[in-house]
Amino acid sequence: MANQLAARLNAVTPSVTLAINARAQELRARGVDVISFGAGEPDFDTPENIREAGRKAIAEGRTRYTPVSGIPELRRAIAERSVATRGAPAKAENVTVTVGAKGALFNFALAALEEGDEVVIPTPCWVSYPEQVRIAGATPVYVESTLEQGWKVSPEALRAALTPRTKAVVLCTPSNPTGAAYTVAELEALADVLRPHDCWILSDEIYAGLVYDGFVQRSIVSVAPDLAPRMVIIDGVSKTYAMTGWRVGWSIAPTHLAKAMDTVQGQGATSTATFSQWGALEALNSPPTELDRMRVAFEARRNRLVAGLRALPGVRCGMPEGAFYAFCDVRAWLGKLTPMDKVLATDADVAAWLLDAAHIAVVPGSAFMAPGHLRLSYAVSLETIDKALERLAGAVSTLV
Ligand SMILES: Cc1ncc(COP(=O)(O)O)c(C=O)c1O
């Protein structure tokens, strides 16, 4: 008995990026200059005023447990900011400060989902949505989108996926892995489909602060406030403020769900770290200067990387509205032969070959339910992007 694992884990897929990361580390240990486009985090340091707030919290002895749902100052600031940016009512009692946005999603899965429930997830999707749904015993139901659709799910496809068992629908905008972000009109059309269907709407807005070309980023709650009683907004400081390691995210949910999520967190984590919460409060109160600097840098990198990828033979790549990922179609490379006489049969083969032949680490699209594609994170410098594009062009020219 002691050796037996929980059956619920049988359905959970180990990360497909692990093999690539392990190989990249192996190469690095041998002194190879591996360029990694794999990271799901900004390469910038956390702005200094936020780091100082964390240090100050520790120096002032703020080192004990906080309330499960977070320090009142932060919960209030999150609620106030949500009202200001989303225009939908939110009070501190709706906010649960969590161990990263991932913790908020996990609280939701355990608080709201059970066996027999279906959760509709547009694809390509971030890896953790389906896995968390499965850990909770529920079933992910995928709705595909394509590059031609700008990687956005159509209202018709969403409608077709809804069943009486649909307990929740996930919306991630801007998206990981595609960077696609829904316009106001697109959100309105999705809200029209969801309005008659009694299910939770999980809106993951963790990349909302990172949009480019003046894109108008709106939350679905601001275009369909009547659906607020069924909405859970997921957000956090990890991506926008370069604070991935601080582990602060949050959910904004109707009071009864917020209470249930507080119960889950109270038994699993107690709360996220105390000094991190004070750092997050400083982040929310910061002037936008540092954020603007990072956003402008990401935009320039996006433009450089996407243009370079599009110039490679056989590659198709959309222009992402936000986040820091380029998602490109490399199906034209499948079936080709490498100089080592290896046929590239899958996107995982392509990723493994790029690592060995060009020393470039990317994430295969199959990790995001989109085989035949690659995700490249542009949380790397322009110089690195240029160097990588040269290497990519060299490697691709050897394929026959
Ligand atoms: C779409 C999406 N949601 C949530 C998260 C989790 O963020 P955090 O680091 O705050 O847990 C990530 C991180 O990769 C993400 O890409």
The ligand as a Gaussian input file, in Angstrom:
#p B3LYP/6-31G(d) Opt

LIG

0 1
 C       -1.620000      31.761000     -18.602000
 C       -0.934000      31.645000     -17.304000
 N       -1.663000      31.676000     -16.181000
 C       -1.100000      31.571000     -14.978000
 C        0.270000      31.410000     -14.848000
 C        0.858000      31.250000     -13.466000
 O        1.463000      32.387000     -13.016000
 P        2.154000      32.430000     -11.578000
 O        3.625000      32.388000     -11.808000
 O        1.694000      33.741000     -10.979000
 O        1.682000      31.268000     -10.797000
 C        1.073000      31.355000     -15.978000
 C        2.541000      31.145000     -15.859000
 O        3.210000      30.664000     -16.731000
 C        0.457000      31.491000     -17.239000
 O        1.189000      31.466000     -18.369000

